[in-house]
Amino acid sequence: MKAAILIESLTGNTWRAGELIAANLQQENWQVTGFAPMRSPDHAAIQEADVVVVGTWVHGLFVVGQAPWGVDRIRALPKMSGKRVAAFCTFALNPGKSLDAVTRELLSTGADVIGGLTLQRGRLAAHSEEFAARLVDAVSNA
Ligand SMILES: Cc1cc2nc3c(=O)[nH]c(=O)nc-3n(C[C@H](O)[C@H](O)[C@H](O)COP(=O)(O)O)c2cc1C
């Protein structure tokens, strides 16, 4: 399987999670066609990929008002009609409904959103591994 990874990150956690997810997928013999910031998506890598992984982070007042950062950048992604997409959000304390908001935006790009997970920034390695394992399962059971 081939995955393209698109990341929105301010302080590096989400970027790191993307790298960990890429490494976990490669261990499952997946190929990573591209790894890019969401503001400059690699169109060819997205086109070539079977699955696009989109990661961003949660902002808000920590326990209220949480939302995914970079919603406008998700909206500006190339049309991904029928493309399988899996999303994740990194957070510190409480992600609220941020993942639902990311999913909604991705659906509006035409993507087929096959899953998503919130990753706690203090447990990035374990949560990234879990994300990759669930993604591999979802694709192989499809
Ligand atoms: C301005 C700001 C607001 C944040 N608000 C929240 C929040 O409401 N809830 C939460 O769980 N984490 C919150 N966080 C923590 C980030 O979601 C977390 O550190 C995330 O991993 C940052 O990703 P990045 O390192 O890729 O930028 C906030 C961080 C910042 C900088």
The ligand as an SDF file (V2000), in Angstrom:
LIG
                    3D

 31 33  0  0  0  0  0  0  0  0999 V2000
   -2.3730   28.1540   21.3480 C   0  0  0  0  0  0  0  0  0  0  0  0
   -2.5100   26.6980   21.7520 C   0  0  0  0  0  0  0  0  0  0  0  0
   -3.7430   26.2250   22.1790 C   0  0  0  0  0  0  0  0  0  0  0  0
   -3.8920   24.8910   22.5690 C   0  0  0  0  0  0  0  0  0  0  0  0
   -5.1170   24.4680   22.9880 N   0  0  0  0  0  0  0  0  0  0  0  0
   -5.2840   23.1800   23.3540 C   0  0  0  0  0  0  0  0  0  0  0  0
   -6.5680   22.7170   23.7880 C   0  0  0  0  0  0  0  0  0  0  0  0
   -7.5610   23.4510   23.8380 O   0  0  0  0  0  0  0  0  0  0  0  0
   -6.6950   21.4230   24.1650 N   0  0  0  0  0  0  0  0  0  0  0  0
   -5.6150   20.5630   24.1380 C   0  0  0  0  0  0  0  0  0  0  0  0
   -5.7800   19.4070   24.5060 O   0  0  0  0  0  0  0  0  0  0  0  0
   -4.3940   20.9700   23.6870 N   0  0  0  0  0  0  0  0  0  0  0  0
   -4.2110   22.2420   23.3080 C   0  0  0  0  0  0  0  0  0  0  0  0
   -2.9680   22.6730   22.8760 N   0  0  0  0  0  0  0  0  0  0  0  0
   -1.8580   21.7220   22.8250 C   0  0  0  0  0  0  0  0  0  0  0  0
   -1.5620   21.2500   21.4110 C   0  0  0  0  0  0  0  0  0  0  0  0
   -2.7270   20.7070   20.7990 O   0  0  0  0  0  0  0  0  0  0  0  0
   -0.4840   20.1570   21.4330 C   0  0  0  0  0  0  0  0  0  0  0  0
    0.6510   20.6330   22.0770 O   0  0  0  0  0  0  0  0  0  0  0  0
   -0.1680   19.7110   20.0310 C   0  0  0  0  0  0  0  0  0  0  0  0
    0.5350   18.4970   20.0950 O   0  0  0  0  0  0  0  0  0  0  0  0
    0.6360   20.7540   19.2660 C   0  0  0  0  0  0  0  0  0  0  0  0
    0.9880   20.2220   18.0100 O   0  0  0  0  0  0  0  0  0  0  0  0
    2.2850   20.7350   17.2370 P   0  0  0  0  0  0  0  0  0  0  0  0
    3.4780   20.5080   18.1610 O   0  0  0  0  0  0  0  0  0  0  0  0
    2.3640   19.8810   16.0440 O   0  0  0  0  0  0  0  0  0  0  0  0
    2.0870   22.1670   16.9290 O   0  0  0  0  0  0  0  0  0  0  0  0
   -2.7880   23.9910   22.5080 C   0  0  0  0  0  0  0  0  0  0  0  0
   -1.5540   24.4690   22.0590 C   0  0  0  0  0  0  0  0  0  0  0  0
   -1.4130   25.8030   21.6850 C   0  0  0  0  0  0  0  0  0  0  0  0
   -0.0690   26.2840   21.2000 C   0  0  0  0  0  0  0  0  0  0  0  0
  1  2  1  0
  2  3  1  0
  2 30  2  0
  3  4  2  0
  4  5  1  0
  4 28  1  0
  5  6  2  0
  6  7  1  0
  6 13  1  0
  7  8  2  0
  7  9  1  0
  9 10  1  0
 10 11  2  0
 10 12  1  0
 12 13  2  0
 13 14  1  0
 14 15  1  0
 14 28  1  0
 15 16  1  0
 16 17  1  0
 16 18  1  0
 18 19  1  0
 18 20  1  0
 20 21  1  0
 20 22  1  0
 22 23  1  0
 23 24  1  0
 24 25  2  0
 24 26  1  0
 24 27  1  0
 28 29  2  0
 29 30  1  0
 30 31  1  0
M  END
$$$$
